[in-house]
Amino acid sequence: MRVLIQLRPSPDLVAAVADPGQTATTADVADGLPGVELDHAFTPVPLPRPVPPPGGDPLSLNQPLDFSLAAEDASVLVRGTISDDELLTRVTLLPTLRPDVVGVYADPVVESSLTCGGDAPFGDWHDVERLLNVPGLHAEGLDGSGVTLAVLDTGINAAHVARQLGRGVTLDAQRSWNPTGVEGRAGEFEVAHGTMCAFDTLIAAPQASLIDIPVLRSTRPGGSALDGLLSDAVAAFAHLRMVLEAQPEASRALVISNSWGSFSPEWDFPVGHPGNYSDNAAHPFNLMISSLDSAGADVLFAAGNCGRECRDGRCAYPNRPITGANSHPRALSIGGVDVSGTRVGYSSQGPGRLTARKPDICAYTHFSGSKAFGDAEPDSGTSAATPVAAGLVAAIRTRWPASRLRPAQLRALLRRTGEDRSEVGFDYDYGYGIVDTAGIIAALQRRARSMS
C-alpha cells in the first residue's frame, strides 16, 4: 500500500524543505525507514502546523486557525510503499522505532469525476452563460481580471479552449506545476478532462489567469491518464500556498478547482484508523485545505458522481460517498444540475463524511461546451459543475479579494443566495440550492454600501 509519512526532522531540514530556494531530497530527511520502500523521486513537502486560538482544538475544522511553517513548528511529508502483509505492523511500529515519525497516512488513488450514462447534451454553454447572468457580472466589473484560477486535473490544452470559446486564454505557465515524473508543458497537454474543466471555468471568468496543474497524470505502475495519487495533490497544494503568499495581501485571489476524488475504501486505511483519509480531519491533505483557506484561497471540489439514480461504476462506498476533501467544511462541495435546474441523477448526495451538510451548492452540467470528448459529447458530471462554479467564484474575486471577503464569508454568501430547490432549505440533493448570480450581485452591492 502506498502511504504518506509525516516526519519531524531537525529544524534545519524542515527549513530547507520549506524554502523554495533550496532543494531537499527524501534521502536528506528520511535516510531509510524500517519496512518502507521510499519513493526518492517524490520531493518532500512541508506541512504547516495548525495553531488554534487559546483553548482551541488544533484538529477542529470549524474554528479559525492559523498555520505555521516555521522550522520549529512545521513537519515534512515523504511518500513510500509498505507491503500489504506487513502494513498494520509497520504502521504501528514506525512511530515507536523512529521518534521523528509523526504519523503514517493513506495515499489513495484519486480519479476524475466522469459521468455514467450516455445521454446527449442538454443545452449548451451559452445557456450556462445566460443562467449565470454573465453580462450582469461583467457590468459589475466581475470578469476574473487579475484572479489566479488553478485547475488541478489532467492538464490543459489552451489552444483547444481558445478555439471553442472564440477568444484568447490567459495561461500562467510560470506558476503552473507538474508532479514528479509528469512530462509536458503547461497549456499543451492532450485534449481531455482537464481541458473541459479549463473551458468551463472561463464561461463566467474569461479574463482569469489559469494555472495548469496536471495532478491526474499519474506515473504510478498501472495508472491511467485519469487518475493519480493524493500525495501529488498534497505537493500541488504546497506549491499553491507559495503562489498565494507571493501575491500582495490586499489583492490576494486564488481559486482552486478540483474535479476529482477518492472512490474506493480499498486504497484507504479503515475509518477510525489514524492514517485514514476519507473521514479523518487530521490527514495531511485535509490540513492542507485548511491551510490554504486560512491564507485566503477558495477551494472547490466536485461532490462526485455517485448519486443513487445513476452511480458511476467505480463508486465503492456503500453510503455517504462524498469523502475526504470533497466533504471538507472549508471547501465548497459542488453538485450538478442541468440547464433546466434539475439535479442530474449521478450527482452525489450527502451527508458528507468530514461534515454532514454536503454538497454546499449546485452548478450547471451536462451541456455542450468544450467538446473535449467529441463534438456530440457533453461537458458532464460534477466535473463540469465544479469549474463552472469556480469561474463564478473567480469572477467575484475580481473586485472582492480575500482581504475584503474571506473565503468563509464567500461560502456563506453562495449558500445564503442559492436558489432553493426544496421546501426545507438545505437538503442532501441540492445542498443550499443552485448558484444565483443575481442574488450574489445584490448581496455584494449591499455589502459594498455597508463598508463605504
C-alpha positions in Angstrom: 0.0 0.0 0.0 1.2 3.5 -0.8 1.5 5.8 2.2 2.4 9.3 3.2 4.7 9.5 6.1 4.8 12.6 8.3 8.2 13.3 9.8 9.6 15.9 12.1 13.3 16.0 11.4 15.7 18.7 12.7 14.6 22.3 12.3 17.3 23.0 9.7 16.0 20.2 7.5 12.4 21.4 7.9 13.6 24.9 6.9 15.3 23.5 3.8 12.2 21.7 2.7 10.0 24.8 3.3 12.5 27.1 1.5 11.6 27.2 -2.3 15.2 28.4 -2.9 16.7 25.1 -1.6 16.4 21.5 -2.7 15.9 18.9 0.0 15.5 15.2 -1.0 13.7 12.3 0.6 17.2 10.9 1.4 18.0 14.1 3.3 15.0 13.9 5.6 14.2 10.2 5.8 17.5 8.3 5.4 15.7 4.9 5.5 12.6 3.8 7.4 12.2 0.2 8.5 10.0 -1.8 6.2 9.2 1.2 3.9 10.2 1.5 0.3 10.7 5.2 0.0 9.9 7.0 -3.2 13.0 9.0 -3.8 11.5 10.7 -6.9 9.0 12.4 -4.7 10.1 15.8 -3.4 9.4 16.2 0.3 6.5 18.5 1.1 6.4 20.9 4.1 3.2 20.6 6.1 2.3 23.7 8.2 1.2 23.2 11.8 -2.3 24.3 12.7 -2.2 26.8 15.5 -5.6 27.1 17.3 -6.8 30.0 19.3 -6.2 29.8 23.1 -8.0 26.7 24.4 -9.0 25.6 20.9 -8.6 22.2 19.3 -5.9 22.0 16.5 -7.9 19.4 14.7 -11.2 21.2 14.6 -12.2 22.2 11.1 -14.9 24.6 12.3 -12.9 27.2 14.1 -10.4 29.9 13.0 -6.9 28.6 12.7 -3.5 30.0 11.8 -0.9 27.8 10.2 2.8 28.0 10.8 5.6 26.9 8.5 8.3 28.0 11.0 11.1 25.4 11.3 10.2 24.6 14.9 6.5 24.1 14.0 6.2 22.5 10.6 6.7 18.9 9.6 7.6 17.1 6.4 5.8 14.6 4.2 7.5 11.8 2.2 6.0 9.1 0.1 6.6 5.3 0.1 5.2 1.8 -0.1 4.6 -0.7 2.7 3.9 -4.3 1.7 0.3 -5.4 2.4 1.3 -8.3 4.6 3.3 -6.0 6.9 1.1 -3.0 6.6 -0.5 -2.9 10.0 2.6 -4.0 11.8 4.8 -1.3 10.2 2.3 1.4 10.6 2.1 0.6 14.3 5.9 0.2 14.8 7.2 3.1 12.8 6.4 5.9 15.4 8.0 3.8 18.2 11.1 2.8 16.2 11.7 6.3 14.9 10.8 9.3 17.1 10.8 11.6 14.2 7.8 9.8 12.6 4.7 11.7 13.5 2.2 9.6 11.5 1.5 7.3 8.6 -1.4 8.1 6.3 -3.2 6.7 3.3 -2.1 7.9 -0.1 -5.2 6.8 -2.0 -5.7 6.7 -5.8 -7.7 9.7 -6.8 -9.7 9.8 -10.1 -11.5 12.4 -12.2 -15.3 12.6 -11.7 -16.5 11.4 -15.1 -20.2 10.7 -15.6 -22.1 7.4 -16.1 -24.7 7.1 -18.8 -24.7 8.3 -22.4 -27.4 11.0 -22.5 -27.0 13.7 -25.1 -26.1 17.3 -24.1 -28.9 19.3 -22.6 -28.4 22.9 -23.8 -25.0 24.5 -24.5 -22.5 26.7 -22.8 -24.3 29.8 -23.9 -27.3 28.7 -21.9 -25.0 28.4 -18.9 -23.6 31.8 -19.7 -27.2 33.2 -19.6 -28.2 31.3 -16.4 -25.1 32.6 -14.7 -26.0 36.2 -15.8 -22.5 36.7 -17.2 -23.4 40.1 -18.8 -24.6 41.2 -15.3 -21.3 40.0 -13.7 -19.3 41.9 -16.3 -21.4 45.0 -15.9 -20.2 45.0 -12.3 -16.6 44.6 -13.4 -16.6 40.9 -12.4 -14.8 39.0 -15.2 -11.9 37.4 -13.5 -9.3 40.0 -14.3 -6.3 39.7 -12.0 -7.6 36.5 -10.5 -5.5 33.3 -10.5 -7.5 30.2 -11.2 -5.8 26.8 -10.7 -7.2 23.7 -12.5 -5.9 20.5 -10.9 -6.7 17.8 -13.4 -5.2 16.0 -16.4 -3.6 19.1 -17.9 -5.0 21.8 -20.2 -4.9 22.3 -23.9 -5.1 26.1 -24.1 -5.3 26.2 -27.9 -8.4 24.0 -27.9 -10.0 26.0 -25.2 -9.4 29.2 -27.1 -10.9 27.7 -30.3 -14.1 26.6 -28.6 -14.5 29.9 -26.7 -13.6 32.0 -29.8 -11.4 34.2 -27.7 -7.9 34.2 -26.1 -7.0 32.4 -23.0 -4.5 33.6 -20.3 -2.3 30.8 -19.1 0.3 31.4 -16.4 3.0 28.9 -17.4 5.5 30.3 -14.8 3.2 29.4 -11.9 1.9 26.2 -13.3 3.4 23.0 -11.8 3.9 19.3 -12.7 4.1 16.5 -10.2 7.3 14.5 -10.2 7.7 12.4 -13.3 4.9 14.1 -15.3 6.2 15.5 -18.5 4.6 18.1 -20.7 4.4 21.9 -20.9 1.7 23.9 -19.2 -1.3 24.5 -21.6 0.0 22.0 -24.1 -1.4 18.7 -22.8 -3.7 16.5 -24.9 -7.3 17.4 -25.1 -9.0 15.6 -22.2 -10.8 16.0 -18.9 -8.6 18.9 -17.8 -9.3 20.8 -21.0 -13.0 20.5 -20.3 -12.6 21.9 -16.8 -10.5 24.8 -18.0 -13.1 25.7 -20.6 -15.9 25.6 -18.1 -14.1 27.9 -15.6 -13.8 30.6 -18.3 -17.6 30.8 -19.0 -18.1 33.2 -16.1 -14.5 34.4 -15.7 -13.0 34.8 -19.2 -10.2 37.1 -18.0 -8.9 34.8 -15.2 -5.3 33.6 -15.4 -5.2 29.8 -15.5 -2.6 27.8 -13.6 -2.2 24.3 -15.1 -1.5 21.5 -12.5 -1.9 18.0 -14.1 -2.1 16.0 -10.8 -4.1 13.2 -12.5 -1.4 12.4 -15.0 -0.1 9.5 -12.9 3.2 7.8 -13.4 2.4 5.0 -10.9 2.5 1.4 -12.2 -0.9 0.6 -13.7 -2.1 4.2 -13.6 -4.0 5.8 -16.3 -4.3 9.4 -17.7 -7.3 9.9 -15.5 -6.0 9.0 -12.0 -3.2 9.9 -9.7 -2.1 9.8 -6.1 -3.3 12.1 -3.3 0.4 12.7 -2.4 0.7 14.6 -5.7 -2.2 16.8 -4.7 -0.6 17.4 -1.3 2.6 18.6 -3.2 0.4 20.7 -5.6 -1.3 22.5 -2.7 2.0 23.2 -1.1 3.0 24.9 -4.4 -0.2 26.8 -4.5 0.3 28.1 -0.9 3.6 29.7 -2.1 1.8 31.2 -5.1 -0.9 32.6 -2.9 1.6 34.1 -0.3 3.6 35.7 -3.1 0.5 37.8 -4.0 0.0 41.2 -2.4 -2.1 40.6 0.7 -4.5 43.4 -0.2 -5.4 41.9 -3.6 -4.9 38.2 -2.9 -7.2 36.0 -5.1 -6.6 32.3 -5.8 -9.4 29.9 -6.8 -8.6 26.2 -6.9 -10.9 23.9 -9.0 -10.8 20.1 -8.2 -13.0 17.7 -10.3 -11.7 14.5 -8.8 -11.9 12.4 -5.6 -11.4 9.1 -4.0 -14.0 6.5 -5.0 -12.9 3.3 -3.1 -12.0 2.4 0.5 -9.7 -0.2 -1.0 -6.9 2.3 -1.2 -7.5 3.8 2.3 -7.0 2.8 5.9 -10.2 1.8 7.7 -12.4 4.5 9.2 -11.1 5.2 12.7 -7.5 4.3 11.9 -5.2 7.4 12.4 -3.9 7.0 8.9 -7.4 7.1 7.3 -8.2 9.8 4.7 -11.9 9.6 4.0 -13.2 10.5 7.4 -10.1 12.0 9.1 -9.6 15.7 9.6 -6.0 15.2 10.6 -4.9 13.7 7.3 -2.2 15.9 5.8 -4.2 16.8 2.7 -7.2 17.8 4.8 -4.9 20.0 6.9 -3.5 21.5 3.6 -7.0 22.6 2.6 -7.5 24.4 6.0 -4.1 26.0 5.5 -5.0 27.3 2.0 -8.4 28.6 3.2 -6.7 30.4 6.1 -4.3 32.0 3.8 -7.1 33.3 1.5 -7.7 30.7 -1.2 -11.1 29.5 -2.4 -11.1 25.7 -2.7 -13.8 23.9 -4.7 -14.3 20.1 -5.0 -16.7 18.1 -7.1 -19.3 16.3 -4.9 -18.7 13.2 -7.2 -20.9 11.1 -9.4 -22.2 8.5 -7.0 -25.9 9.7 -7.0 -28.4 6.9 -6.3 -30.2 7.2 -9.6 -27.1 6.8 -11.8 -24.0 5.8 -9.9 -20.6 5.8 -11.6 -19.4 2.2 -11.8 -16.3 3.0 -9.7 -18.3 4.1 -6.7 -17.4 1.6 -3.9 -18.6 3.4 -0.8 -21.9 1.8 0.1 -23.2 5.1 1.5 -22.0 8.7 2.2 -19.8 8.8 -1.0 -18.7 12.4 -0.5 -15.4 11.7 1.2 -12.3 13.4 2.4 -11.5 16.8 0.9 -14.7 16.6 -1.2 -16.6 17.0 2.1 -14.3 19.4 3.8 -16.1 22.2 5.7 -13.6 24.7 4.3 -14.1 23.7 0.7 -17.1 24.2 -1.5 -18.6 20.8 -2.5 -20.4 21.2 -5.8 -23.3 19.2 -7.0 -24.7 19.2 -10.6 -28.0 20.3 -12.2 -28.9 20.6 -15.9 -29.8 23.8 -17.5 -33.5 23.3 -16.5 -32.4 23.4 -12.9 -33.0 19.7 -12.3 -30.4 17.6 -10.4 -28.6 15.2 -12.6 -29.0 11.6 -11.4 -25.3 11.0 -11.0 -24.7 14.0 -8.7 -23.7 12.6 -5.3 -26.0 13.1 -2.4 -25.0 13.9 1.2 -24.3 13.7 4.0 -20.6 14.2 3.6 -18.0 12.4 5.7 -16.0 15.3 7.2 -19.0 17.4 7.5 -22.6 16.4 7.0 -24.1 19.3 5.1 -22.7 18.5 1.7 -23.0 19.3 -1.2 -22.9 23.0 -0.5 -24.4 24.3 -3.7 -25.2 23.1 -7.3 -24.0 24.4 -10.6 -24.7 23.6 -14.2 -23.5 20.5 -16.1 -24.3 18.1 -19.0 -24.2 20.9 -21.6 -22.5 21.1 -25.0 -19.3 23.2 -24.3 -15.7 22.3 -24.6 -16.2 19.3 -27.0 -13.1 17.8 -25.3 -14.6 14.3 -25.8 -16.1 14.9 -29.2 -18.5 17.2 -30.9 -21.6 15.4 -29.7 -20.4 14.8 -26.1 -21.4 17.0 -23.2 -19.3 18.6 -20.5 -20.8 16.4 -17.8 -20.6 15.2 -14.3 -19.9 17.2 -11.2 -16.6 17.5 -13.0 -18.2 20.2 -15.2 -20.4 21.8 -12.5 -17.3 22.4 -10.3 -15.3 24.6 -12.7 -18.5 26.4 -13.7 -18.8 27.3 -10.0 -15.1 28.0 -9.8 -15.4 30.5 -12.6 -18.2 32.3 -10.8 -16.1 32.5 -7.7 -13.2 33.8 -9.8 -15.5 36.5 -11.3 -16.5 37.6 -7.8 -12.9 37.8 -6.7 -12.1 40.4 -9.4 -13.3 43.2 -7.1 -13.6 41.2 -3.9 -10.2 39.7 -3.0 -9.8 37.7 0.2 -8.9 40.9 2.1 -12.4 42.2 1.5 -14.3 38.9 1.6 -12.8 36.0 3.4 -13.3 32.5 1.9 -15.6 31.6 4.7 -17.7 34.7 4.0 -17.9 33.9 0.3 -19.0 30.4 1.0 -21.7 31.7 3.3 -22.8 34.2 0.6 -23.1 31.5 -2.0 -25.2 29.3 0.4 -27.4 32.2 1.5 -28.2 33.3 -2.0 -28.6 29.8 -3.5 -31.9 29.2 -5.4 -33.6 26.8 -3.0 -34.9 23.6 -4.8 -36.7 22.1 -1.8 -39.2 23.1 0.9 -36.8 22.6 3.8 -33.8 24.9 2.9 -30.7 22.7 2.9 -31.2 19.2 1.6 -28.8 16.4 0.6 -29.7 16.5 -3.1 -29.2 20.2 -3.9 -27.4 21.5 -0.8 -28.4 25.1 -0.3 -29.7 25.3 -3.9 -28.4 26.4 -7.3 -25.9 29.3 -7.7 -27.9 32.5 -8.1 -25.8 35.3 -9.7 -28.4 38.0 -9.4 -28.7 37.3 -5.6 -24.9 37.3 -5.3 -24.6 40.7 -7.1 -27.3 42.2 -4.9 -25.7 40.9 -1.7 -22.3 42.3 -2.8 -23.8 45.7 -3.6 -25.3 45.8 -0.1 -22.0 44.8 1.4 -20.2 47.5 -0.5 -22.6 50.1 0.7 -22.2 49.0 4.3 -18.4 49.1 4.0 -18.3 52.6 2.5 
